[in-house]
Amino acid sequence: MENKWISIKDKKPENTGHNFSEKVLICDASSGYIGMARYDFEFNSWNQHHLPDITHWMELPPPPKI
């Protein structure tokens, strides 16, 4: 998997059912915050409501093999 930031203007994460995406990394341009979130397709918004300026997202890398 190639880790690339995707602009929310270009593409949203895939809807995995129940109106939510899988968890993805998000970047908020105003604060510089990078963290995990899900996209809520019912309300067309991210579940991180305290972040007003989410501009990019990327898929999470696979977990380490133990």
Secondary structure, DSSP 8 states (H G I E B T S, - for coil): -----EETTT----B-STTBB--EEEEETTT--EEEE-EETTTTEES-TT-TTEEEEEE-------
